[in-house]
Amino acid sequence: RQERISLLGLGSMGRALAGALIGAGHEVTVWNRTPGKAGELVARGAREVSSVEEAVQAGGLVVVCLLDDASVREALAPVVRGLTGRDLVNLTSGSVQQARELAGWLGGRGVRFLGGGIMAVPSTVGTEGAFILYSGARDLFDRVAPVLSPIGRPQWAGEDPGFAALYDMAALSGMYGMSAGADHAVTMLHAEGGDLETFKRAVLGPWMEQMLPIIVAGADPSATVPEEYNPGMQAVGLETILAASGEAGVPAELSGHLRASLWRMRRAVDAG
Ligand code: NDP
């Protein structure tokens, strides 16, 4: 179904979202604080406006993708009265509390609201693996999920408007944990003269592939640790990795993830 959509924000992500929505045949109006970013989108059929007010006046679903919560507040404050009775989806990353407060602020003015979490990067928007978390007004989700599906598979996260942000932040925490592990690994590898290409292709890649399902399944501090990964053994193993890291002269700032795991294993040992 074709829908009128006003998109606020044409950063890397906003442009990718606009492209996918135009590609699906929606009637897209775009606004960006700094003009000049809509050229290609306009060539593909988008209408560019020079104020948030005009974007809201276009009348359809309002989708927001700005830098952070403060920029969303700043952009919406002057037009919030005009949003009464309208539908708004915020795809800007923010904290759980910020999403709840934004929902309260807009809900108090009669705006139907969904908070979102984009589980994609600009180059994967609209591709098979991309998914978008939504939380807040369930009836609005049911209505707009098919409309917004061209940007990524819509996934319901719950009626608490902060839950899309919660699952998004928590998933990013997992991602940055892995990324911190990879940074540490590569620094240690360089320091000791290892071959990075071999390591990535023949060791880190296959190892992460093997371990990822086990890590995800085990992401529960209250779960019983199977005997084969007994925490006493893991605590000793982590102390060895930290010692190897120290020998290689890796800065302590890069090994925080190892100390976090060591702390968790020692707690498990203490708890029996
Ligand atoms: P960019 O830095 O590319 O763009 C930021 C956008 O926010 C620009 O349109 C900028 O406008 C606008 N902006 C910043 N401050 C204000 C303000 N005070 N008032 C109005 N507009 C403002 O970021 P992205 O597009 O990459 O990211 C947008 C959102 O999407 C972020 O919340 C990000 O966390 C999220 N996201 C991004 C991903 C990515 O990989 N890029 C992945 C998943 C989520 P101007 O051009 O005028 O500066």
py3Dmol code that shows the C-alpha trace and the ligand (Angstrom):
import py3Dmol

protein = """\
ATOM      1  CA  ARG A   1       0.000   0.000   0.000  1.00  0.00           C
ATOM      2  CA  GLN A   2       1.310   3.393  -0.949  1.00  0.00           C
ATOM      3  CA  GLU A   3       1.645   5.795   1.953  1.00  0.00           C
ATOM      4  CA  ARG A   4       2.615   9.410   2.482  1.00  0.00           C
ATOM      5  CA  ILE A   5       5.734   9.523   4.650  1.00  0.00           C
ATOM      6  CA  SER A   6       7.675  12.526   5.932  1.00  0.00           C
ATOM      7  CA  LEU A   7      11.232  11.640   6.872  1.00  0.00           C
ATOM      8  CA  LEU A   8      13.197  13.971   9.145  1.00  0.00           C
ATOM      9  CA  GLY A   9      16.962  13.497   8.835  1.00  0.00           C
ATOM     10  CA  LEU A  10      19.142  12.750   5.829  1.00  0.00           C
ATOM     11  CA  GLY A  11      22.334  11.540   7.451  1.00  0.00           C
ATOM     12  CA  SER A  12      23.816   8.262   6.175  1.00  0.00           C
ATOM     13  CA  MET A  13      20.976   6.288   7.748  1.00  0.00           C
ATOM     14  CA  GLY A  14      18.177   8.709   6.843  1.00  0.00           C
ATOM     15  CA  ARG A  15      19.249   8.672   3.188  1.00  0.00           C
ATOM     16  CA  ALA A  16      19.277   4.866   3.147  1.00  0.00           C
ATOM     17  CA  LEU A  17      15.801   4.747   4.723  1.00  0.00           C
ATOM     18  CA  ALA A  18      14.446   7.323   2.257  1.00  0.00           C
ATOM     19  CA  GLY A  19      15.918   5.374  -0.683  1.00  0.00           C
ATOM     20  CA  ALA A  20      14.245   2.128   0.421  1.00  0.00           C
ATOM     21  CA  LEU A  21      10.882   3.834   1.004  1.00  0.00           C
ATOM     22  CA  ILE A  22      10.972   5.602  -2.377  1.00  0.00           C
ATOM     23  CA  GLY A  23      11.976   2.307  -3.998  1.00  0.00           C
ATOM     24  CA  ALA A  24       8.840   0.711  -2.527  1.00  0.00           C
ATOM     25  CA  GLY A  25       6.650   3.365  -4.154  1.00  0.00           C
ATOM     26  CA  HIS A  26       5.817   5.497  -1.112  1.00  0.00           C
ATOM     27  CA  GLU A  27       5.258   9.216  -1.469  1.00  0.00           C
ATOM     28  CA  VAL A  28       8.235  10.539   0.486  1.00  0.00           C
ATOM     29  CA  THR A  29       8.814  14.089   1.745  1.00  0.00           C
ATOM     30  CA  VAL A  30      12.292  14.717   3.172  1.00  0.00           C
ATOM     31  CA  TRP A  31      13.755  17.356   5.448  1.00  0.00           C
ATOM     32  CA  ASN A  32      17.287  17.824   6.711  1.00  0.00           C
ATOM     33  CA  ARG A  33      18.652  20.592   8.943  1.00  0.00           C
ATOM     34  CA  THR A  34      21.460  21.287   6.470  1.00  0.00           C
ATOM     35  CA  PRO A  35      20.058  21.517   2.957  1.00  0.00           C
ATOM     36  CA  GLY A  36      21.743  19.924  -0.059  1.00  0.00           C
ATOM     37  CA  LYS A  37      21.604  16.260   0.925  1.00  0.00           C
ATOM     38  CA  ALA A  38      18.452  15.307  -0.977  1.00  0.00           C
ATOM     39  CA  GLY A  39      19.637  15.624  -4.578  1.00  0.00           C
ATOM     40  CA  GLU A  40      19.627  11.954  -5.509  1.00  0.00           C
ATOM     41  CA  LEU A  41      16.426  11.299  -3.559  1.00  0.00           C
ATOM     42  CA  VAL A  42      14.643  14.175  -5.301  1.00  0.00           C
ATOM     43  CA  ALA A  43      15.786  12.759  -8.649  1.00  0.00           C
ATOM     44  CA  ARG A  44      14.088   9.513  -7.625  1.00  0.00           C
ATOM     45  CA  GLY A  45      10.813  11.231  -6.743  1.00  0.00           C
ATOM     46  CA  ALA A  46      11.146  12.568  -3.197  1.00  0.00           C
ATOM     47  CA  ARG A  47       9.894  16.045  -2.333  1.00  0.00           C
ATOM     48  CA  GLU A  48      12.366  18.135  -0.346  1.00  0.00           C
ATOM     49  CA  VAL A  49      11.090  20.746   2.092  1.00  0.00           C
ATOM     50  CA  SER A  50      13.081  23.349   3.980  1.00  0.00           C
ATOM     51  CA  SER A  51      11.362  23.204   7.400  1.00  0.00           C
ATOM     52  CA  VAL A  52      10.102  20.563   9.816  1.00  0.00           C
ATOM     53  CA  GLU A  53       6.761  22.382   9.760  1.00  0.00           C
ATOM     54  CA  GLU A  54       6.355  21.806   6.010  1.00  0.00           C
ATOM     55  CA  ALA A  55       7.350  18.167   6.462  1.00  0.00           C
ATOM     56  CA  VAL A  56       4.642  17.735   9.107  1.00  0.00           C
ATOM     57  CA  GLN A  57       2.112  19.569   6.937  1.00  0.00           C
ATOM     58  CA  ALA A  58       2.635  16.981   4.186  1.00  0.00           C
ATOM     59  CA  GLY A  59       0.196  15.043   6.321  1.00  0.00           C
ATOM     60  CA  GLY A  60       1.381  11.439   6.422  1.00  0.00           C
ATOM     61  CA  LEU A  61       3.327   9.228   8.776  1.00  0.00           C
ATOM     62  CA  VAL A  62       6.281  11.073  10.337  1.00  0.00           C
ATOM     63  CA  VAL A  63       9.519   9.073  10.561  1.00  0.00           C
ATOM     64  CA  VAL A  64      12.448  10.606  12.443  1.00  0.00           C
ATOM     65  CA  CYS A  65      16.088   9.553  12.072  1.00  0.00           C
ATOM     66  CA  LEU A  66      18.382  12.191  13.574  1.00  0.00           C
ATOM     67  CA  LEU A  67      21.615  11.955  15.517  1.00  0.00           C
ATOM     68  CA  ASP A  68      20.339  11.543  19.075  1.00  0.00           C
ATOM     69  CA  ASP A  69      17.476  12.270  21.445  1.00  0.00           C
ATOM     70  CA  ALA A  70      18.468  15.925  21.914  1.00  0.00           C
ATOM     71  CA  SER A  71      18.310  16.551  18.165  1.00  0.00           C
ATOM     72  CA  VAL A  72      14.857  14.918  17.996  1.00  0.00           C
ATOM     73  CA  ARG A  73      13.588  17.150  20.812  1.00  0.00           C
ATOM     74  CA  GLU A  74      15.088  20.215  19.149  1.00  0.00           C
ATOM     75  CA  ALA A  75      13.563  19.411  15.754  1.00  0.00           C
ATOM     76  CA  LEU A  76      10.092  18.506  17.079  1.00  0.00           C
ATOM     77  CA  ALA A  77       9.625  21.164  19.792  1.00  0.00           C
ATOM     78  CA  PRO A  78       8.492  23.950  17.437  1.00  0.00           C
ATOM     79  CA  VAL A  79       5.954  21.710  15.661  1.00  0.00           C
ATOM     80  CA  VAL A  80       4.669  19.523  18.464  1.00  0.00           C
ATOM     81  CA  ARG A  81       1.217  21.201  18.530  1.00  0.00           C
ATOM     82  CA  GLY A  82       0.741  20.413  14.866  1.00  0.00           C
ATOM     83  CA  LEU A  83       1.413  16.733  15.563  1.00  0.00           C
ATOM     84  CA  THR A  84      -1.774  16.127  17.585  1.00  0.00           C
ATOM     85  CA  GLY A  85      -3.650  13.150  16.173  1.00  0.00           C
ATOM     86  CA  ARG A  86      -0.701  12.123  14.009  1.00  0.00           C
ATOM     87  CA  ASP A  87       1.471   8.998  13.857  1.00  0.00           C
ATOM     88  CA  LEU A  88       5.211   9.267  14.530  1.00  0.00           C
ATOM     89  CA  VAL A  89       7.942   6.630  14.417  1.00  0.00           C
ATOM     90  CA  ASN A  90      11.298   7.555  15.922  1.00  0.00           C
ATOM     91  CA  LEU A  91      14.200   5.539  14.501  1.00  0.00           C
ATOM     92  CA  THR A  92      16.856   7.680  16.189  1.00  0.00           C
ATOM     93  CA  SER A  93      19.034   5.756  18.650  1.00  0.00           C
ATOM     94  CA  GLY A  94      18.511   6.743  22.255  1.00  0.00           C
ATOM     95  CA  SER A  95      18.447   5.334  25.752  1.00  0.00           C
ATOM     96  CA  VAL A  96      15.514   3.424  27.223  1.00  0.00           C
ATOM     97  CA  GLN A  97      14.527   6.344  29.485  1.00  0.00           C
ATOM     98  CA  GLN A  98      14.814   8.825  26.619  1.00  0.00           C
ATOM     99  CA  ALA A  99      12.421   6.716  24.519  1.00  0.00           C
ATOM    100  CA  ARG A 100       9.940   6.478  27.405  1.00  0.00           C
ATOM    101  CA  GLU A 101      10.120  10.219  28.043  1.00  0.00           C
ATOM    102  CA  LEU A 102       9.727  11.038  24.352  1.00  0.00           C
ATOM    103  CA  ALA A 103       6.680   8.755  24.195  1.00  0.00           C
ATOM    104  CA  GLY A 104       5.240  10.544  27.244  1.00  0.00           C
ATOM    105  CA  TRP A 105       5.933  14.008  25.824  1.00  0.00           C
ATOM    106  CA  LEU A 106       4.364  13.192  22.444  1.00  0.00           C
ATOM    107  CA  GLY A 107       1.594  10.994  23.887  1.00  0.00           C
ATOM    108  CA  GLY A 108       0.568  13.902  26.140  1.00  0.00           C
ATOM    109  CA  ARG A 109      -0.056  15.896  22.970  1.00  0.00           C
ATOM    110  CA  GLY A 110      -2.142  13.207  21.311  1.00  0.00           C
ATOM    111  CA  VAL A 111       0.582  11.779  19.061  1.00  0.00           C
ATOM    112  CA  ARG A 112       0.564   8.021  18.445  1.00  0.00           C
ATOM    113  CA  PHE A 113       4.153   6.894  18.942  1.00  0.00           C
ATOM    114  CA  LEU A 114       6.489   4.035  18.155  1.00  0.00           C
ATOM    115  CA  GLY A 115      10.106   3.929  19.254  1.00  0.00           C
ATOM    116  CA  GLY A 116      12.426   2.021  16.967  1.00  0.00           C
ATOM    117  CA  GLY A 117      15.832   0.393  16.840  1.00  0.00           C
ATOM    118  CA  ILE A 118      17.465  -0.104  13.463  1.00  0.00           C
ATOM    119  CA  MET A 119      19.264  -3.425  13.347  1.00  0.00           C
ATOM    120  CA  ALA A 120      21.052  -2.616  10.108  1.00  0.00           C
ATOM    121  CA  VAL A 121      23.726  -0.302   8.747  1.00  0.00           C
ATOM    122  CA  PRO A 122      23.003   2.002   5.801  1.00  0.00           C
ATOM    123  CA  SER A 123      24.357  -0.472   3.240  1.00  0.00           C
ATOM    124  CA  THR A 124      22.183  -3.311   4.583  1.00  0.00           C
ATOM    125  CA  VAL A 125      18.937  -1.313   4.899  1.00  0.00           C
ATOM    126  CA  GLY A 126      16.301  -3.093   2.843  1.00  0.00           C
ATOM    127  CA  THR A 127      18.345  -6.293   2.533  1.00  0.00           C
ATOM    128  CA  GLU A 128      17.308  -9.705   3.802  1.00  0.00           C
ATOM    129  CA  GLY A 129      19.133  -9.643   7.129  1.00  0.00           C
ATOM    130  CA  ALA A 130      17.987  -6.161   8.160  1.00  0.00           C
ATOM    131  CA  PHE A 131      15.358  -5.891  10.883  1.00  0.00           C
ATOM    132  CA  ILE A 132      13.830  -3.029  12.802  1.00  0.00           C
ATOM    133  CA  LEU A 133      12.642  -3.252  16.404  1.00  0.00           C
ATOM    134  CA  TYR A 134       9.505  -1.302  17.291  1.00  0.00           C
ATOM    135  CA  SER A 135       7.796  -0.689  20.627  1.00  0.00           C
ATOM    136  CA  GLY A 136       4.964   1.483  21.930  1.00  0.00           C
ATOM    137  CA  ALA A 137       1.491   1.691  20.374  1.00  0.00           C
ATOM    138  CA  ARG A 138       0.604  -1.803  19.162  1.00  0.00           C
ATOM    139  CA  ASP A 139      -2.205  -0.605  16.858  1.00  0.00           C
ATOM    140  CA  LEU A 140       0.197   1.792  15.173  1.00  0.00           C
ATOM    141  CA  PHE A 141       2.716  -1.024  14.725  1.00  0.00           C
ATOM    142  CA  ASP A 142       0.066  -3.218  13.094  1.00  0.00           C
ATOM    143  CA  ARG A 143      -0.783  -0.418  10.696  1.00  0.00           C
ATOM    144  CA  VAL A 144       2.737   0.745   9.767  1.00  0.00           C
ATOM    145  CA  ALA A 145       4.677  -2.541   9.836  1.00  0.00           C
ATOM    146  CA  PRO A 146       3.776  -3.350   6.193  1.00  0.00           C
ATOM    147  CA  VAL A 147       4.450   0.264   5.176  1.00  0.00           C
ATOM    148  CA  LEU A 148       7.931   0.294   6.746  1.00  0.00           C
ATOM    149  CA  SER A 149       8.885  -3.278   5.850  1.00  0.00           C
ATOM    150  CA  PRO A 150      10.968  -2.111   2.829  1.00  0.00           C
ATOM    151  CA  ILE A 151      13.610  -0.747   5.235  1.00  0.00           C
ATOM    152  CA  GLY A 152      13.913  -4.043   7.133  1.00  0.00           C
ATOM    153  CA  ARG A 153      11.764  -6.805   8.644  1.00  0.00           C
ATOM    154  CA  PRO A 154       9.563  -5.225  11.349  1.00  0.00           C
ATOM    155  CA  GLN A 155       9.942  -6.900  14.739  1.00  0.00           C
ATOM    156  CA  TRP A 156       7.650  -6.119  17.687  1.00  0.00           C
ATOM    157  CA  ALA A 157       9.491  -5.470  20.967  1.00  0.00           C
ATOM    158  CA  GLY A 158       6.568  -4.698  23.298  1.00  0.00           C
ATOM    159  CA  GLU A 159       4.209  -1.983  24.502  1.00  0.00           C
ATOM    160  CA  ASP A 160       6.803  -0.336  26.730  1.00  0.00           C
ATOM    161  CA  PRO A 161       8.019   2.383  24.340  1.00  0.00           C
ATOM    162  CA  GLY A 162      11.556   1.959  25.697  1.00  0.00           C
ATOM    163  CA  PHE A 163      11.867  -1.709  24.738  1.00  0.00           C
ATOM    164  CA  ALA A 164      13.005  -1.183  21.137  1.00  0.00           C
ATOM    165  CA  ALA A 165      15.832   0.971  22.544  1.00  0.00           C
ATOM    166  CA  LEU A 166      16.492  -1.597  25.274  1.00  0.00           C
ATOM    167  CA  TYR A 167      16.944  -4.533  22.898  1.00  0.00           C
ATOM    168  CA  ASP A 168      18.862  -2.328  20.466  1.00  0.00           C
ATOM    169  CA  MET A 169      21.302  -1.083  23.138  1.00  0.00           C
ATOM    170  CA  ALA A 170      21.697  -4.600  24.551  1.00  0.00           C
ATOM    171  CA  ALA A 171      22.405  -6.054  21.097  1.00  0.00           C
ATOM    172  CA  LEU A 172      24.936  -3.294  20.451  1.00  0.00           C
ATOM    173  CA  SER A 173      26.560  -4.113  23.779  1.00  0.00           C
ATOM    174  CA  GLY A 174      27.018  -7.679  22.522  1.00  0.00           C
ATOM    175  CA  MET A 175      28.392  -6.408  19.227  1.00  0.00           C
ATOM    176  CA  TYR A 176      30.858  -3.989  20.840  1.00  0.00           C
ATOM    177  CA  GLY A 177      31.962  -6.725  23.223  1.00  0.00           C
ATOM    178  CA  MET A 178      32.900  -8.861  20.228  1.00  0.00           C
ATOM    179  CA  SER A 179      34.497  -5.885  18.567  1.00  0.00           C
ATOM    180  CA  ALA A 180      36.547  -5.143  21.719  1.00  0.00           C
ATOM    181  CA  GLY A 181      37.647  -8.789  21.717  1.00  0.00           C
ATOM    182  CA  ALA A 182      38.727  -8.549  18.088  1.00  0.00           C
ATOM    183  CA  ASP A 183      40.635  -5.271  18.730  1.00  0.00           C
ATOM    184  CA  HIS A 184      42.462  -6.848  21.637  1.00  0.00           C
ATOM    185  CA  ALA A 185      43.220  -9.987  19.631  1.00  0.00           C
ATOM    186  CA  VAL A 186      44.677  -8.072  16.707  1.00  0.00           C
ATOM    187  CA  THR A 187      46.811  -5.842  18.966  1.00  0.00           C
ATOM    188  CA  MET A 188      48.241  -8.926  20.673  1.00  0.00           C
ATOM    189  CA  LEU A 189      48.789 -10.608  17.320  1.00  0.00           C
ATOM    190  CA  HIS A 190      50.700  -7.622  15.911  1.00  0.00           C
ATOM    191  CA  ALA A 191      52.784  -7.265  19.065  1.00  0.00           C
ATOM    192  CA  GLU A 192      53.887 -10.904  18.924  1.00  0.00           C
ATOM    193  CA  GLY A 193      54.470 -10.998  15.134  1.00  0.00           C
ATOM    194  CA  GLY A 194      51.485 -13.131  14.090  1.00  0.00           C
ATOM    195  CA  ASP A 195      50.002 -13.038  10.597  1.00  0.00           C
ATOM    196  CA  LEU A 196      46.782 -11.059  10.571  1.00  0.00           C
ATOM    197  CA  GLU A 197      45.316 -12.487   7.353  1.00  0.00           C
ATOM    198  CA  THR A 198      45.858 -16.084   8.452  1.00  0.00           C
ATOM    199  CA  PHE A 199      44.462 -15.284  11.876  1.00  0.00           C
ATOM    200  CA  LYS A 200      41.292 -13.684  10.498  1.00  0.00           C
ATOM    201  CA  ARG A 201      40.599 -16.311   7.826  1.00  0.00           C
ATOM    202  CA  ALA A 202      41.695 -19.525   9.512  1.00  0.00           C
ATOM    203  CA  VAL A 203      41.283 -18.845  13.230  1.00  0.00           C
ATOM    204  CA  LEU A 204      39.050 -15.933  14.315  1.00  0.00           C
ATOM    205  CA  GLY A 205      36.362 -16.448  11.652  1.00  0.00           C
ATOM    206  CA  PRO A 206      35.805 -20.202  12.123  1.00  0.00           C
ATOM    207  CA  TRP A 207      36.172 -19.886  15.904  1.00  0.00           C
ATOM    208  CA  MET A 208      33.553 -17.139  16.192  1.00  0.00           C
ATOM    209  CA  GLU A 209      31.218 -19.082  13.922  1.00  0.00           C
ATOM    210  CA  GLN A 210      31.535 -22.129  16.167  1.00  0.00           C
ATOM    211  CA  MET A 211      31.128 -20.166  19.406  1.00  0.00           C
ATOM    212  CA  LEU A 212      28.427 -17.647  18.525  1.00  0.00           C
ATOM    213  CA  PRO A 213      25.436 -19.947  19.183  1.00  0.00           C
ATOM    214  CA  ILE A 214      27.049 -21.081  22.464  1.00  0.00           C
ATOM    215  CA  ILE A 215      27.675 -17.465  23.546  1.00  0.00           C
ATOM    216  CA  VAL A 216      24.085 -16.432  22.737  1.00  0.00           C
ATOM    217  CA  ALA A 217      22.605 -19.466  24.509  1.00  0.00           C
ATOM    218  CA  GLY A 218      24.832 -18.850  27.546  1.00  0.00           C
ATOM    219  CA  ALA A 219      24.017 -15.136  27.855  1.00  0.00           C
ATOM    220  CA  ASP A 220      22.197 -15.693  31.127  1.00  0.00           C
ATOM    221  CA  PRO A 221      24.118 -15.189  34.370  1.00  0.00           C
ATOM    222  CA  SER A 222      21.653 -17.407  36.262  1.00  0.00           C
ATOM    223  CA  ALA A 223      22.039 -20.367  33.890  1.00  0.00           C
ATOM    224  CA  THR A 224      23.897 -23.430  35.145  1.00  0.00           C
ATOM    225  CA  VAL A 225      27.347 -23.580  33.556  1.00  0.00           C
ATOM    226  CA  PRO A 226      27.836 -27.023  31.964  1.00  0.00           C
ATOM    227  CA  GLU A 227      30.648 -29.085  33.522  1.00  0.00           C
ATOM    228  CA  GLU A 228      32.682 -28.938  30.317  1.00  0.00           C
ATOM    229  CA  TYR A 229      32.990 -25.143  30.630  1.00  0.00           C
ATOM    230  CA  ASN A 230      33.484 -25.176  34.374  1.00  0.00           C
ATOM    231  CA  PRO A 231      34.108 -21.650  35.652  1.00  0.00           C
ATOM    232  CA  GLY A 232      37.206 -22.602  37.672  1.00  0.00           C
ATOM    233  CA  MET A 233      38.933 -23.743  34.490  1.00  0.00           C
ATOM    234  CA  GLN A 234      37.726 -20.639  32.655  1.00  0.00           C
ATOM    235  CA  ALA A 235      38.965 -18.307  35.402  1.00  0.00           C
ATOM    236  CA  VAL A 236      42.450 -19.835  35.131  1.00  0.00           C
ATOM    237  CA  GLY A 237      42.249 -19.604  31.322  1.00  0.00           C
ATOM    238  CA  LEU A 238      41.291 -15.925  31.498  1.00  0.00           C
ATOM    239  CA  GLU A 239      44.181 -15.200  33.879  1.00  0.00           C
ATOM    240  CA  THR A 240      46.493 -16.819  31.305  1.00  0.00           C
ATOM    241  CA  ILE A 241      45.092 -14.681  28.470  1.00  0.00           C
ATOM    242  CA  LEU A 242      45.511 -11.550  30.614  1.00  0.00           C
ATOM    243  CA  ALA A 243      49.098 -12.589  31.375  1.00  0.00           C
ATOM    244  CA  ALA A 244      49.761 -13.152  27.645  1.00  0.00           C
ATOM    245  CA  SER A 245      48.244  -9.751  26.944  1.00  0.00           C
ATOM    246  CA  GLY A 246      50.546  -8.139  29.530  1.00  0.00           C
ATOM    247  CA  GLU A 247      53.608  -9.940  28.100  1.00  0.00           C
ATOM    248  CA  ALA A 248      52.734  -8.563  24.651  1.00  0.00           C
ATOM    249  CA  GLY A 249      52.454  -5.044  26.094  1.00  0.00           C
ATOM    250  CA  VAL A 250      48.789  -4.639  25.120  1.00  0.00           C
ATOM    251  CA  PRO A 251      47.343  -1.568  26.911  1.00  0.00           C
ATOM    252  CA  ALA A 252      45.112  -2.542  29.846  1.00  0.00           C
ATOM    253  CA  GLU A 253      42.297  -0.400  28.361  1.00  0.00           C
ATOM    254  CA  LEU A 254      41.923  -3.023  25.622  1.00  0.00           C
ATOM    255  CA  SER A 255      41.443  -5.962  27.963  1.00  0.00           C
ATOM    256  CA  GLY A 256      38.380  -4.817  29.938  1.00  0.00           C
ATOM    257  CA  HIS A 257      36.235  -7.533  28.356  1.00  0.00           C
ATOM    258  CA  LEU A 258      38.620 -10.203  29.672  1.00  0.00           C
ATOM    259  CA  ARG A 259      38.474  -8.759  33.194  1.00  0.00           C
ATOM    260  CA  ALA A 260      34.657  -8.672  32.986  1.00  0.00           C
ATOM    261  CA  SER A 261      34.595 -12.365  32.040  1.00  0.00           C
ATOM    262  CA  LEU A 262      37.105 -13.200  34.780  1.00  0.00           C
ATOM    263  CA  TRP A 263      34.911 -11.383  37.340  1.00  0.00           C
ATOM    264  CA  ARG A 264      31.883 -13.367  36.191  1.00  0.00           C
ATOM    265  CA  MET A 265      33.730 -16.715  36.350  1.00  0.00           C
ATOM    266  CA  ARG A 266      35.087 -15.979  39.838  1.00  0.00           C
ATOM    267  CA  ARG A 267      31.561 -15.142  40.986  1.00  0.00           C
ATOM    268  CA  ALA A 268      30.335 -18.434  39.547  1.00  0.00           C
ATOM    269  CA  VAL A 269      33.123 -20.290  41.391  1.00  0.00           C
ATOM    270  CA  ASP A 270      32.285 -18.480  44.657  1.00  0.00           C
ATOM    271  CA  ALA A 271      28.604 -19.311  44.194  1.00  0.00           C
ATOM    272  CA  GLY A 272      29.514 -22.981  43.790  1.00  0.00           C
TER     273      GLY A 272
END
"""
ligand_1 = """\
48
NDP
P 24.721 10.984 10.628
O 25.742 11.553 11.535
O 25.102 10.589 9.243
O 23.496 12.028 10.483
C 22.993 12.707 11.595
C 21.718 13.425 11.191
O 21.187 14.110 12.327
C 21.909 14.466 10.104
O 20.761 14.505 9.301
C 22.036 15.744 10.937
O 21.708 16.896 10.205
C 20.991 15.474 11.979
N 21.122 16.305 13.172
C 22.106 16.277 14.100
N 21.858 17.179 15.073
C 20.688 17.781 14.746
C 19.908 18.787 15.355
N 20.260 19.345 16.512
N 18.756 19.148 14.746
C 18.364 18.588 13.582
N 19.070 17.633 12.936
C 20.217 17.230 13.528
O 24.053 9.766 11.410
P 23.271 8.501 10.796
O 22.323 8.974 9.760
O 24.224 7.438 10.467
O 22.468 8.019 12.091
C 21.164 8.526 12.393
C 20.592 7.680 13.513
O 20.509 6.326 13.083
C 21.440 7.721 14.785
O 20.632 7.772 15.924
C 22.195 6.387 14.713
O 22.558 5.897 15.997
C 21.138 5.495 14.043
N 21.746 4.317 13.413
C 22.780 4.490 12.537
C 23.413 3.389 12.008
C 24.561 3.542 11.049
O 25.258 2.545 10.821
N 24.788 4.714 10.460
C 23.000 2.010 12.378
C 21.832 1.956 13.226
C 21.266 3.080 13.750
P 22.844 17.780 9.468
O 23.049 17.140 8.108
O 22.231 19.128 9.402
O 24.070 17.727 10.332
"""
view = py3Dmol.view(width=600, height=400)
view.addModel(protein, "pdb")
view.setStyle({"model": 0}, {"cartoon": {"style": "trace"}})
view.addModel(ligand_1, "xyz")
view.setStyle({"model": 1}, {"stick": {}})
view.zoomTo()
view.show()
